[in-house]
Amino acid sequence: MAIIATKLNARYFDFNPNTFTFVAEASDFGRGTSAFFSQVYDDACDAGFTLIGKTGAEVTFIHSSTDMSGGDIAGWRFTPTSDSIRRVPACAKVSALIIND
């Protein structure tokens, strides 16, 4: 099982230390959801992305839920994969939110 997820640089995200959430706006990535939302593994249908931190550490996030507002998508929430948590234990309490602006 190889990780084939889209790689995103952490500089596109703000980090909320109170909620341990990386937050970004979809328009920062361009090209619609395909710019940040892709198949994660070559042999599974999980969707998400790999976040590359300032230190070069890579954490892969998978889509966990979609926020809705009045029938429209307001944003997408992501959690780290179990493999990422094994490799980078500090990411266990972290999540990501991409706002559909």
SULKAUR-V87310 format. One line per field, one symbol per residue. ss: DSSP state (H for helix, E for strand, - for the rest). Layout:
ss = ???
//
This chain:
ss = --E--EEEEHHH-EEE----EEEEEHHH---HHHH--EE-E-----EEEEEE-----EEEEEEEEEEEE--EEEEEEEEE-HHHHHH-HHHHH-EEEEE--
//
